[in-house]
Amino acid sequence: MWAIILLLNGEYVACVMTDWKGVYVFDKELNRSWCKPTEGMGNEKELRELTRKYIQRSQVSGYVMIFVFAALTIILLGIYDCCIRGKCDTSEGQDRRDGQGEALPLNSVNNK
């Protein structure tokens, strides 16, 4: 679960992926902190865009992990309900769905 939160933030992956020396500062254009390169490390605008791509990829990966986790949970719960608890493929359940089950007595209504 923590991995998903870190991926959705994006800054952690972007920080790990940077390979230049710099100072960790807040950037108004990115609206988040990033590793601003020191003098002579290359074009700052290109490195800012590269950081933005890292953040975007990290967030997409986080959303994919959420989707996979949710899908696996739904599938596993379906398998558990169907196969382990025995709620599917029973003749009694099929008869009730088809309307061929036993009629229930109506003695539950008391006339006073």
Beta strands, then each sheet from edge to edge (+ up, - down):
strand 1: 22-27
strand 2: 32-37
sheet 1: 1+ 2-
end
